[in-house]
Amino acid sequence: MEMSGEYLIPANREAVWLALNDIDVLQKCIPGCEEIQQISATELTAKVKVKIGPVKARFSGDVVLSDMIPPASYTISGKGNGGVAGFAKGGADVQLETVPEGTRLTYGAKAAVGGKLAQLGQRLIKSSSQKLAGQFFDNFAAHFDPETDEG
């Protein structure tokens, strides 16, 4: 499965870069995130609880950041195990570009799932993934909103 997106973040590129690499910010923004731990400057572990169609699962996984060009881009890749629900693995290339309104974040992602999740069908998995990505970026943009007590 492949998906891509573009989001306008109302903050400068350096601030967006720092937030994308801040585990406290990520934990607040990732839907269903229960825990993130930083293993090294480029490795994280996470526990996330998600519902995709009729399947609810708690995934434990590893995330690796590579090809880092601060504050412009990186590649994020990971794999997670959801027990009987199955597994997910994939990656995304993320780019940050300065624009008059703040920062344009674009990404292109590829993912694969197995187990019960794979039985749900690509259309349901893709729509659920797009919904989760949209929630993350809405939460992430809100982190920079002066009307909230975040950021």
DSSP file (Angstrom, degrees, kcal/mol; ACC not computed):
  #  RESIDUE AA STRUCTURE BP1 BP2  ACC     N-H-->O    O-->H-N    N-H-->O    O-->H-N    TCO  KAPPA ALPHA  PHI   PSI    X-CA   Y-CA   Z-CA
    1    1 A M              0   0    0      0, 0.0   110,-2.6     0, 0.0     2,-0.4   0.000 360.0 360.0 360.0 137.6    0.0    0.0    0.0
    2    2 A E  E     +A  110   0A   0    108,-0.2     2,-0.3     2,-0.0   108,-0.2  -0.948 360.0 165.2-124.3 145.7    1.2    3.5   -0.9
    3    3 A M  E     -A  109   0A   0    106,-2.1   106,-3.5    -2,-0.4     2,-0.3  -0.984   8.9-173.1-153.0 159.2    0.1    6.8    0.3
    4    4 A S  E     +A  108   0A   0     -2,-0.3     2,-0.3   104,-0.2   104,-0.2  -0.953   5.7 175.4-147.9 164.6    1.3   10.4    0.3
    5    5 A G  E     -A  107   0A   0    102,-2.0   102,-2.4    -2,-0.3     2,-0.4  -0.990  20.2-142.6-165.4 168.4    0.3   13.7    1.6
    6    6 A E  E     -A  106   0A   0     -2,-0.3     2,-0.4   100,-0.2   100,-0.2  -0.995  19.4-178.0-142.7 133.1    1.1   17.4    2.1
    7    7 A Y  E     -A  105   0A   0     98,-2.9    98,-3.2    -2,-0.4     2,-0.6  -0.987  22.6-136.2-135.9 143.3    0.4   19.5    5.1
    8    8 A L  E     -A  104   0A   0     -2,-0.4    96,-0.2    96,-0.2    -2,-0.0  -0.884  20.0-163.8 -98.4 122.8    1.0   23.2    6.0
    9    9 A I  E     -A  103   0A   0     94,-3.3    94,-2.5    -2,-0.6     2,-2.4  -0.931  20.1-133.7-109.1 125.8    2.4   23.6    9.5
   10   10 A P  S    S+     0   0    0      0, 0.0     2,-0.3     0, 0.0    92,-0.2  -0.323  77.3  76.3 -79.6  61.8    2.1   27.2   10.9
   11   11 A A  S    S-     0   0    0     -2,-2.4    -2,-0.2    92,-0.1   133,-0.0  -0.976  88.3 -83.7-159.0 162.1    5.7   27.3   12.2
   12   12 A N     >  -     0   0    0     -2,-0.3     4,-2.1     1,-0.1     3,-0.3  -0.312  44.3-108.5 -72.3 160.2    9.2   27.8   10.9
   13   13 A R  H  > S+     0   0    0     89,-0.3     4,-2.7     1,-0.2     5,-0.2   0.850 116.4  53.8 -59.7 -39.7   11.1   24.8    9.5
   14   14 A E  H  > S+     0   0    0      1,-0.2     4,-2.4     2,-0.2    -1,-0.2   0.906 109.8  48.0 -63.6 -41.2   13.5   24.5   12.4
   15   15 A A  H  > S+     0   0    0     -3,-0.3     4,-2.2     2,-0.2    -2,-0.2   0.892 112.3  49.3 -65.7 -39.8   10.7   24.4   14.9
   16   16 A V  H  X S+     0   0    0     -4,-2.1     4,-2.5     2,-0.2    -2,-0.2   0.926 110.7  50.6 -64.4 -44.5    8.9   21.7   12.9
   17   17 A W  H  X S+     0   0    0     -4,-2.7     4,-0.9     1,-0.2    -2,-0.2   0.937 110.7  48.5 -58.5 -48.0   12.1   19.6   12.6
   18   18 A L  H >< S+     0   0    0     -4,-2.4     3,-0.7     1,-0.2    -1,-0.2   0.910 112.2  49.0 -60.4 -42.4   12.6   19.8   16.4
   19   19 A A  H >< S+     0   0    0     -4,-2.2     3,-1.5     1,-0.2     7,-0.3   0.875 105.7  56.6 -66.2 -37.6    9.0   18.8   17.1
   20   20 A L  H 3< S+     0   0    0     -4,-2.5    -1,-0.2     1,-0.3    -2,-0.2   0.703 113.0  43.2 -65.9 -17.5    9.2   15.9   14.6
   21   21 A N  T << S+     0   0    0     -4,-0.9     2,-0.6    -3,-0.7    -1,-0.3   0.191  91.0  99.2-112.3  14.8   12.1   14.6   16.7
   22   22 A D    <>  -     0   0    0     -3,-1.5     4,-2.6     1,-0.1     5,-0.2  -0.909  58.9-156.8-105.4 114.6   10.7   15.3   20.1
   23   23 A I  H  > S+     0   0    0     -2,-0.6     4,-2.4     1,-0.2     5,-0.1   0.808  92.6  55.7 -65.6 -28.4    9.2   12.1   21.7
   24   24 A D  H  > S+     0   0    0      2,-0.2     4,-1.5     1,-0.2    -1,-0.2   0.922 110.7  44.6 -67.4 -42.8    6.9   14.0   24.0
   25   25 A V  H  > S+     0   0    0      2,-0.2     4,-1.7     1,-0.2    -2,-0.2   0.938 114.2  49.9 -64.2 -46.8    5.4   15.9   21.0
   26   26 A L  H  X S+     0   0    0     -4,-2.6     4,-2.7    -7,-0.3    -2,-0.2   0.907 107.0  54.0 -60.2 -42.8    5.1   12.7   19.0
   27   27 A Q  H  < S+     0   0    0     -4,-2.4     6,-0.2     1,-0.2    -1,-0.2   0.881 111.2  46.3 -61.3 -37.1    3.4   10.8   21.8
   28   28 A K  H  < S+     0   0    0     -4,-1.5    -1,-0.2     1,-0.2    -2,-0.2   0.804 118.3  42.5 -72.0 -28.8    0.8   13.5   22.1
   29   29 A C  H  < S+     0   0    0     -4,-1.7   110,-0.3    -3,-0.2    -2,-0.2   0.778  90.3  88.1 -93.2 -28.8    0.2   13.6   18.3
   30   30 A I  S >< S-     0   0    0     -4,-2.7     3,-2.1    -5,-0.2     2,-0.1  -0.608  85.3-117.8 -76.4 119.4    0.2    9.9   17.3
   31   31 A P  T 3  S+     0   0    0      0, 0.0     3,-0.1     0, 0.0    -1,-0.1  -0.341  95.3   4.8 -58.1 128.4   -3.4    8.6   17.6
   32   32 A G  T 3  S+     0   0    0      1,-0.2    17,-2.7    16,-0.1     2,-0.3   0.523  87.4 157.3  78.3   5.7   -3.5    5.8   20.2
   33   33 A C  E <   +B   48   0A   0     -3,-2.1    15,-0.3    15,-0.2    -1,-0.2  -0.494  14.7 172.5 -70.0 125.2    0.1    6.2   21.2
   34   34 A E  E     -     0   0A   0     13,-3.2     2,-0.3     1,-0.3    14,-0.2   0.703  64.0  -0.1-100.8 -28.3    0.6    4.8   24.7
   35   35 A E  E     -B   47   0A   0     12,-1.5    12,-2.3     2,-0.0     2,-0.4  -0.963  49.5-172.3-164.4 140.8    4.4    5.1   25.0
   36   36 A I  E     -B   46   0A   0     -2,-0.3     2,-0.4    10,-0.2    10,-0.2  -0.996  10.7-172.0-134.3 135.2    7.5    6.1   23.1
   37   37 A Q  E     -B   45   0A   0      8,-2.7     8,-2.4    -2,-0.4     2,-0.6  -0.991  20.1-134.4-126.7 136.7   11.0    5.5   24.2
   38   38 A Q  E     +B   44   0A   0     -2,-0.4     6,-0.2     6,-0.2     3,-0.1  -0.800  22.6 176.2 -90.5 121.4   14.2    6.9   22.6
   39   39 A I  E     -     0   0A   0      4,-2.5     2,-0.3    -2,-0.6     5,-0.2   0.838  69.6 -22.7 -89.8 -41.7   16.9    4.2   22.3
   40   40 A S  E >  S-B   43   0A   0      3,-1.8     3,-0.6     0, 0.0    -1,-0.3  -0.854  84.4 -74.2-152.9-174.5   19.4    6.4   20.4
   41   41 A A  T 3  S+     0   0    0     -2,-0.3     3,-0.0     1,-0.2    -3,-0.0   0.741 134.0  26.1 -62.5 -21.9   19.4    9.6   18.3
   42   42 A T  T 3  S+     0   0    0      1,-0.1    23,-2.8    22,-0.0     2,-0.4   0.313 111.8  74.8-125.1   7.6   17.9    7.6   15.4
   43   43 A E  E <   +BC  40  64A   0     -3,-0.6    -4,-2.5    21,-0.2    -3,-1.8  -0.982  48.6 169.5-131.0 135.7   16.0    4.7   17.1
   44   44 A L  E     -BC  38  63A   0     19,-2.5    19,-2.7    -2,-0.4     2,-0.4  -0.927  19.8-149.9-133.4 157.3   12.8    4.6   19.0
   45   45 A T  E     -BC  37  62A   0     -8,-2.4    -8,-2.7    -2,-0.3     2,-0.3  -0.956  22.9-177.2-122.0 151.5   10.4    2.0   20.3
   46   46 A A  E     -BC  36  61A   0     15,-2.2    15,-2.6    -2,-0.4     2,-0.4  -0.986  24.4-150.8-147.1 154.4    6.7    2.7   20.6
   47   47 A K  E     +BC  35  60A   0    -12,-2.3   -13,-3.2    -2,-0.3   -12,-1.5  -0.995  25.2 176.0-126.0 123.8    3.4    1.1   21.8
   48   48 A V  E     -BC  33  59A   0     11,-2.5    11,-3.5    -2,-0.4     2,-0.5  -0.989  21.4-151.0-133.1 134.9    0.3    2.2   19.9
   49   49 A K  E     + C   0  58A   0    -17,-2.7     2,-0.3    -2,-0.4     9,-0.2  -0.929  29.3 168.7-106.1 122.5   -3.3    1.0   20.2
   50   50 A V  E     - C   0  57A   0      7,-2.7     7,-2.7    -2,-0.5     2,-0.5  -0.899  29.7-146.2-133.0 160.4   -5.3    1.2   17.0
   51   51 A K  E     + C   0  56A   0     -2,-0.3     2,-0.5     5,-0.2     5,-0.2  -0.989  15.4 179.8-126.5 121.0   -8.7    0.1   15.5
   52   52 A I  E >   - C   0  55A   0      3,-3.0     3,-2.1    -2,-0.5    73,-0.1  -0.951  66.5 -50.3-122.3 109.3   -8.8   -0.7   11.8
   53   53 A G  T 3  S-     0   0    0     -2,-0.5    64,-0.0     1,-0.3    67,-0.0  -0.454 123.6 -19.3  59.9-132.0  -12.2   -1.8   10.8
   54   54 A P  T 3  S+     0   0    0      0, 0.0     2,-0.6     0, 0.0    -1,-0.3   0.495 119.4  96.0 -83.7  -2.0  -13.4   -4.4   13.3
   55   55 A V  E <   -C   52   0A   0     -3,-2.1    -3,-3.0    62,-0.1     2,-0.4  -0.796  51.0-172.9 -99.1 122.1   -9.8   -5.2   14.4
   56   56 A K  E     +C   51   0A   0     -2,-0.6     2,-0.3    -5,-0.2    -5,-0.2  -0.921  17.3 165.5-107.1 136.7   -8.5   -3.6   17.6
   57   57 A A  E     -C   50   0A   0     -7,-2.7    -7,-2.7    -2,-0.4     2,-0.6  -0.997  36.7-137.3-151.0 153.4   -4.8   -4.2   18.3
   58   58 A R  E     -C   49   0A   0     -2,-0.3     2,-0.4    -9,-0.2    -9,-0.3  -0.965  29.6-158.5-110.1 116.6   -1.9   -2.9   20.5
   59   59 A F  E     -C   48   0A   0    -11,-3.5   -11,-2.5    -2,-0.6     2,-0.5  -0.800  10.8-164.9-100.0 135.9    1.2   -2.7   18.4
   60   60 A S  E     +CD  47  81A   0     21,-2.0    21,-2.6    -2,-0.4     2,-0.3  -0.975  30.1 157.1-112.0 132.3    4.7   -2.7   19.8
   61   61 A G  E     -CD  46  80A   0    -15,-2.6   -15,-2.2    -2,-0.5     2,-0.4  -0.936  40.1-119.5-153.1 172.9    7.3   -1.6   17.3
   62   62 A D  E     -CD  45  79A   0     17,-2.1    17,-1.8    -2,-0.3     2,-0.4  -0.922  21.8-163.0-117.6 141.4   10.7   -0.2   16.4
   63   63 A V  E     -CD  44  78A   0    -19,-2.7   -19,-2.5    -2,-0.4     2,-0.4  -0.982   2.5-168.0-127.3 136.9   11.3    3.0   14.5
   64   64 A V  E     -CD  43  77A   0     13,-3.1    13,-2.5    -2,-0.4     2,-0.4  -0.990   8.8-152.5-127.0 133.7   14.5    4.0   12.7
   65   65 A L  E     + D   0  76A   0    -23,-2.8     2,-0.3    -2,-0.4    11,-0.2  -0.881  27.7 162.0-101.7 134.2   15.3    7.4   11.3
   66   66 A S  E     + D   0  75A   0      9,-2.8     9,-2.9    -2,-0.4     3,-0.2  -0.878  47.3  38.6-143.7 175.0   17.8    7.5    8.4
   67   67 A D  E    S-     0   0A   0     -2,-0.3     2,-0.3     7,-0.2    -1,-0.1   0.856  76.6-174.8  49.4  40.6   19.0    9.7    5.6
   68   68 A M  E     +     0   0A   0      6,-0.1     6,-0.2    -3,-0.1    -1,-0.2  -0.511  22.2 172.8 -75.9 127.5   18.7   12.7    8.0
   69   69 A I  E >>  - D   0  73A   0      4,-3.0     3,-3.3    -2,-0.3     4,-1.7  -0.753  41.3-116.3-129.0  82.9   19.4   16.1    6.5
   70   70 A P  T 34 S+     0   0    0      0, 0.0   -56,-0.1     0, 0.0     4,-0.0  -0.352  87.5   2.0 -64.6 141.5   18.4   18.6    9.3
   71   71 A P  T 34 S+     0   0    0      0, 0.0   -54,-0.1     0, 0.0     3,-0.1  -0.677 130.2  55.1 -97.5  40.9   16.1   20.5    9.1
   72   72 A A  T <4 S-     0   0    0     -3,-3.3    24,-3.3     1,-0.3     2,-0.3   0.841 103.9 -19.7-105.0 -40.3   15.0   19.4    5.6
   73   73 A S  E  <  +DE  69  95A   0     -4,-1.7    -4,-3.0    22,-0.2    -1,-0.3  -0.997  43.6 174.8-165.4 161.6   14.3   15.7    5.4
   74   74 A Y  E     - E   0  94A   0     20,-1.8    20,-2.9    -2,-0.3     2,-0.5  -0.966  29.3-117.7-162.6 169.0   14.6   12.2    6.7
   75   75 A T  E     -DE  66  93A   0     -9,-2.9    -9,-2.8    -2,-0.3     2,-0.5  -0.956  24.7-163.6-111.8 132.9   13.4    8.7    6.1
   76   76 A I  E     +DE  65  92A   0     16,-2.9    16,-2.8    -2,-0.5     2,-0.3  -0.969  12.8 173.7-116.8 130.4   11.4    7.0    8.8
   77   77 A S  E     +DE  64  91A   0    -13,-2.5   -13,-3.1    -2,-0.5     2,-0.3  -0.972   4.8 156.8-135.8 152.0   11.0    3.2    8.8
   78   78 A G  E     -DE  63  90A   0     12,-2.8    12,-2.5    -2,-0.3     2,-0.3  -0.989  26.2-147.3-163.8 169.3    9.4    0.8   11.2
   79   79 A K  E     -DE  62  89A   0    -17,-1.8   -17,-2.1    -2,-0.3     2,-0.3  -0.991  16.0-170.5-145.9 144.4    7.8   -2.5   12.0
   80   80 A G  E     -DE  61  88A   0      8,-3.3     8,-2.4    -2,-0.3     2,-0.5  -0.987  14.2-145.2-139.4 148.0    5.2   -3.4   14.6
   81   81 A N  E     -DE  60  87A   0    -21,-2.6   -21,-2.0    -2,-0.3     6,-0.2  -0.954  10.7-177.6-115.1 127.5    3.7   -6.5   15.9
   82   82 A G    >   -     0   0    0      4,-3.4     3,-1.8    -2,-0.5   -24,-0.2  -0.007  36.5-130.0-111.1  27.3    0.1   -6.6   16.9
   83   83 A G  G >  S-     0   0    0      1,-0.3     3,-1.4     2,-0.2    -1,-0.4  -0.384  84.4  -0.5  62.8-132.2   -0.1  -10.2   18.2
   84   84 A V  G 3  S+     0   0    0      1,-0.3    32,-0.8    -3,-0.1    -1,-0.3   0.726 128.5  67.4 -64.8 -20.4   -3.0  -12.1   16.7
   85   85 A A  G <  S-     0   0    0     -3,-1.8    32,-2.3     1,-0.3     2,-0.3   0.788 108.0-124.1 -69.9 -25.7   -4.1   -9.0   14.8
   86   86 A G    <   -     0   0    0     -3,-1.4    -4,-3.4    29,-0.2     2,-0.3  -0.863  26.8 -65.5 122.5-156.1   -0.9   -9.3   12.7
   87   87 A F  E     -EF  81 114A   0     27,-1.1    27,-2.0    -2,-0.3     2,-0.3  -0.904  27.8-157.4-136.7 162.5    2.0   -7.1   11.8
   88   88 A A  E     +EF  80 113A   0     -8,-2.4    -8,-3.3    -2,-0.3     2,-0.3  -0.996  13.9 170.7-139.4 143.5    2.7   -3.9   10.0
   89   89 A K  E     +EF  79 112A   0     23,-2.4    23,-2.9    -2,-0.3     2,-0.3  -0.991  18.6 111.3-148.8 152.6    5.9   -2.6    8.4
   90   90 A G  E     -EF  78 111A   0    -12,-2.5   -12,-2.8    -2,-0.3     2,-0.3  -0.991  36.7-128.1 171.5-169.6    6.8    0.3    6.2
   91   91 A G  E     -EF  77 110A   0     19,-2.4    19,-2.5    -2,-0.3     2,-0.3  -0.981   6.5-149.0-162.6 167.3    8.5    3.6    5.8
   92   92 A A  E     -EF  76 109A   0    -16,-2.8   -16,-2.9    -2,-0.3     2,-0.6  -0.998  14.0-138.0-147.2 143.2    8.1    7.2    4.7
   93   93 A D  E     -EF  75 108A   0     15,-2.3    15,-1.5    -2,-0.3     2,-0.4  -0.913  27.8-163.4 -98.3 125.3   10.3    9.9    3.1
   94   94 A V  E     -EF  74 107A   0    -20,-2.9   -20,-1.8    -2,-0.6     2,-0.4  -0.932   7.8-174.0-116.5 131.4    9.5   13.2    4.8
   95   95 A Q  E     -EF  73 106A   0     11,-2.7    11,-2.3    -2,-0.4     2,-0.4  -0.971   9.0-157.4-125.6 141.8   10.5   16.6    3.4
   96   96 A L  E     - F   0 105A   0    -24,-3.3     2,-0.4    -2,-0.4     9,-0.2  -0.968  12.2-177.4-117.6 132.4   10.2   20.1    5.0
   97   97 A E  E     - F   0 104A   0      7,-2.1     7,-3.3    -2,-0.4     2,-0.3  -0.996  26.9-122.8-132.6 132.2   10.1   23.2    2.8
   98   98 A T  E     + F   0 103A   0     -2,-0.4     5,-0.2     5,-0.2   -86,-0.1  -0.569  38.2 169.6 -72.2 129.8    9.9   26.8    4.0
   99   99 A V  E >   - F   0 102A   0      3,-2.2     3,-2.0    -2,-0.3   -86,-0.1  -0.898  49.8 -98.2-134.0 164.0    6.8   28.6    2.6
  100  100 A P  T 3  S+     0   0    0      0, 0.0     3,-0.1     0, 0.0    -2,-0.0   0.823 123.2  50.8 -54.7 -32.7    5.3   32.1    3.5
  101  101 A E  T 3  S-     0   0    0      1,-0.1     2,-0.4   -90,-0.0    -3,-0.0   0.544 128.0 -87.3 -83.3  -6.5    2.7   30.5    5.7
  102  102 A G  E <  S- F   0  99A   0     -3,-2.0    -3,-2.2   -92,-0.2     2,-0.4  -0.893  81.4 -11.6 143.0-111.4    5.3   28.4    7.7
  103  103 A T  E     -AF   9  98A   0    -94,-2.5   -94,-3.3    -2,-0.4     2,-0.6  -0.995  47.7-146.1-134.1 132.7    6.5   25.0    6.6
  104  104 A R  E     -AF   8  97A   0     -7,-3.3    -7,-2.1    -2,-0.4     2,-0.5  -0.878  17.6-163.6 -95.3 121.0    5.2   22.6    4.0
  105  105 A L  E     -AF   7  96A   0    -98,-3.2   -98,-2.9    -2,-0.6     2,-0.4  -0.920  10.1-179.7-104.1 125.6    5.6   19.0    5.1
  106  106 A T  E     -AF   6  95A   0    -11,-2.3   -11,-2.7    -2,-0.5     2,-0.3  -0.944   0.5-179.7-122.7 148.3    5.3   16.4    2.3
  107  107 A Y  E     -AF   5  94A   0   -102,-2.4  -102,-2.0    -2,-0.4     2,-0.4  -0.993  19.5-161.8-145.2 153.5    5.6   12.6    2.7
  108  108 A G  E     -AF   4  93A   0    -15,-1.5   -15,-2.3    -2,-0.3     2,-0.3  -0.994  24.4-173.8-131.3 126.7    5.4    9.5    0.6
  109  109 A A  E     -AF   3  92A   0   -106,-3.5  -106,-2.1    -2,-0.4     2,-0.4  -0.905  18.1-166.0-128.5 150.5    4.9    6.2    2.4
  110  110 A K  E     +AF   2  91A   0    -19,-2.5   -19,-2.4    -2,-0.3     2,-0.3  -0.994  18.1 173.2-129.8 139.2    4.8    2.5    1.7
  111  111 A A  E     - F   0  90A   0   -110,-2.6     2,-0.3    -2,-0.4   -21,-0.2  -0.982  16.3-163.0-145.5 155.7    3.4   -0.1    4.1
  112  112 A A  E     - F   0  89A   0    -23,-2.9   -23,-2.4    -2,-0.3     2,-0.3  -0.992   8.8-166.7-137.2 144.6    2.6   -3.8    4.3
  113  113 A V  E     - F   0  88A   0     -2,-0.3     2,-0.3   -25,-0.2   -25,-0.2  -0.918   4.2-175.3-129.2 157.3    0.4   -5.6    6.7
  114  114 A G  E >   + F   0  87A   0    -27,-2.0   -27,-1.1    -2,-0.3     3,-0.7  -0.896  46.0  32.6-143.0 172.6   -0.1   -9.3    7.5
  115  115 A G  G >> S-     0   0    0     -2,-0.3     4,-0.8   -29,-0.2     3,-0.7  -0.484 121.1 -14.8  79.0-150.1   -2.2  -11.5    9.7
  116  116 A K  G >4 S+     0   0    0    -32,-0.8     3,-0.8     1,-0.2     4,-0.5   0.857 134.9  61.4 -56.1 -36.9   -5.9  -10.6   10.4
  117  117 A L  G X4 S+     0   0    0    -32,-2.3     3,-1.5    -3,-0.7     4,-0.4   0.893  98.5  55.7 -58.6 -40.0   -5.2   -7.1    9.2
  118  118 A A  G X4 S+     0   0    0     -3,-0.7     3,-0.8     1,-0.3    -1,-0.3   0.775  99.9  61.3 -64.7 -25.3   -4.3   -8.3    5.7
  119  119 A Q  G << S+     0   0    0     -3,-0.8    -1,-0.3    -4,-0.8    -2,-0.2   0.622  87.8  74.3 -76.3 -12.3   -7.7  -10.1    5.6
  120  120 A L  G <  S-     0   0    0     -3,-1.5     4,-0.3    -4,-0.5    -1,-0.2   0.744 106.0-111.4 -74.3 -22.6   -9.6   -6.7    5.9
  121  121 A G    <>  -     0   0    0     -3,-0.8     4,-2.1    -4,-0.4     5,-0.2   0.100  18.6 -94.8 100.4 143.5   -8.8   -5.7    2.4
  122  122 A Q  H  > S+     0   0    0      1,-0.2     4,-2.9     2,-0.2     5,-0.2   0.837 118.3  57.8 -62.8 -36.3   -6.6   -2.9    1.0
  123  123 A R  H  > S+     0   0    0      2,-0.2     4,-2.4     1,-0.2    -1,-0.2   0.937 110.3  42.4 -63.5 -46.2   -9.3   -0.3    0.6
  124  124 A L  H  > S+     0   0    0     -4,-0.3     4,-2.3     2,-0.2     5,-0.2   0.907 116.0  49.3 -66.5 -41.7  -10.3   -0.5    4.3
  125  125 A I  H  X S+     0   0    0     -4,-2.1     4,-2.5     2,-0.2    -2,-0.2   0.921 112.8  47.3 -63.8 -43.6   -6.6   -0.5    5.4
  126  126 A K  H  X S+     0   0    0     -4,-2.9     4,-2.6     2,-0.2    -2,-0.2   0.924 112.9  47.5 -66.5 -43.4   -5.7    2.4    3.2
  127  127 A S  H  X S+     0   0    0     -4,-2.4     4,-2.0    -5,-0.2    -1,-0.2   0.898 114.1  47.9 -65.9 -38.1   -8.7    4.5    4.3
  128  128 A S  H  X S+     0   0    0     -4,-2.3     4,-2.4     2,-0.2    -1,-0.2   0.906 112.3  49.5 -66.4 -40.7   -8.0    3.8    8.0
  129  129 A S  H  X S+     0   0    0     -4,-2.5     4,-2.5     2,-0.2    -2,-0.2   0.904 110.7  49.4 -64.6 -41.8   -4.3    4.6    7.4
  130  130 A Q  H  X S+     0   0    0     -4,-2.6     4,-2.4     2,-0.2    -1,-0.2   0.887 110.6  50.9 -64.8 -38.0   -5.2    7.9    5.8
  131  131 A K  H  X S+     0   0    0     -4,-2.0     4,-2.3     2,-0.2    -2,-0.2   0.924 111.5  47.1 -64.3 -44.5   -7.5    8.8    8.6
  132  132 A L  H  X S+     0   0    0     -4,-2.4     4,-2.4     2,-0.2    -2,-0.2   0.902 112.3  50.0 -64.4 -41.3   -4.8    8.0   11.2
  133  133 A A  H  X S+     0   0    0     -4,-2.5     4,-2.5     1,-0.2     5,-0.2   0.915 110.3  50.7 -62.7 -43.0   -2.3   10.1    9.2
  134  134 A G  H  X S+     0   0    0     -4,-2.4     4,-2.3     1,-0.2    -2,-0.2   0.898 109.8  49.8 -61.5 -41.6   -4.8   13.0    9.0
  135  135 A Q  H  X S+     0   0    0     -4,-2.3     4,-2.6     2,-0.2     5,-0.2   0.916 110.3  51.2 -63.3 -43.0   -5.3   12.8   12.8
  136  136 A F  H  X S+     0   0    0     -4,-2.4     4,-2.9     1,-0.2    -2,-0.2   0.957 112.8  44.0 -58.2 -50.8   -1.6   12.9   13.4
  137  137 A F  H  X S+     0   0    0     -4,-2.5     4,-2.7     2,-0.2    -1,-0.2   0.837 112.3  52.4 -69.4 -31.9   -1.0   15.9   11.2
  138  138 A D  H  X S+     0   0    0     -4,-2.3     4,-2.1    -5,-0.2    -1,-0.2   0.939 113.9  44.0 -62.8 -46.3   -4.0   17.8   12.7
  139  139 A N  H  X S+     0   0    0     -4,-2.6     4,-1.2  -110,-0.3    -2,-0.2   0.903 113.9  50.9 -62.9 -41.4   -2.7   17.1   16.2
  140  140 A F  H  X S+     0   0    0     -4,-2.9     4,-0.5     1,-0.2     3,-0.5   0.924 110.7  47.2 -64.8 -45.8    0.8   18.1   15.0
  141  141 A A  H >< S+     0   0    0     -4,-2.7     3,-1.4     1,-0.2     4,-0.2   0.888 108.1  56.9 -63.1 -38.0   -0.3   21.4   13.5
  142  142 A A  H >< S+     0   0    0     -4,-2.1     3,-1.4     1,-0.3     8,-0.3   0.785  92.5  70.3 -63.8 -26.8   -2.3   22.1   16.7
  143  143 A H  H 3< S+     0   0    0     -4,-1.2    -1,-0.3    -3,-0.5    -2,-0.2   0.819 102.9  43.7 -57.6 -30.2    0.9   21.8   18.7
  144  144 A F  T << S+     0   0    0     -3,-1.4    -1,-0.3    -4,-0.5    -2,-0.2   0.408  86.5 113.7 -96.2   0.6    2.0   25.1   17.0
  145  145 A D    X   -     0   0    0     -3,-1.4     3,-1.7    -4,-0.2     5,-0.4  -0.620  59.0-150.5 -78.0 120.3   -1.4   26.9   17.5
  146  146 A P  T 3  S+     0   0    0      0, 0.0    -1,-0.2     0, 0.0    -4,-0.0   0.679  93.4  68.7 -65.4 -14.1   -1.0   29.8   19.9
  147  147 A E  T 3  S+     0   0    0     -5,-0.0     2,-0.2     2,-0.0    -5,-0.0   0.685  94.8  64.6 -76.0 -18.1   -4.6   29.3   20.9
  148  148 A T  S <  S-     0   0    0     -3,-1.7    -5,-0.0    -6,-0.2     0, 0.0  -0.547  89.8-121.0 -97.5 169.0   -3.8   25.9   22.6
  149  149 A D  S    S+     0   0    0     -2,-0.2     2,-0.1     2,-0.1    -6,-0.1   0.167  85.9  94.2 -96.2  20.3   -1.5   25.5   25.6
  150  150 A E              0   0    0     -5,-0.4    -2,-0.1    -8,-0.3    -7,-0.0  -0.356 360.0 360.0 -91.4-179.5    0.8   23.3   23.6
  151  151 A G              0   0    0     -2,-0.1    -1,-0.2  -132,-0.0    -8,-0.1   0.487 360.0 360.0  56.2 360.0    3.9   24.4   21.7
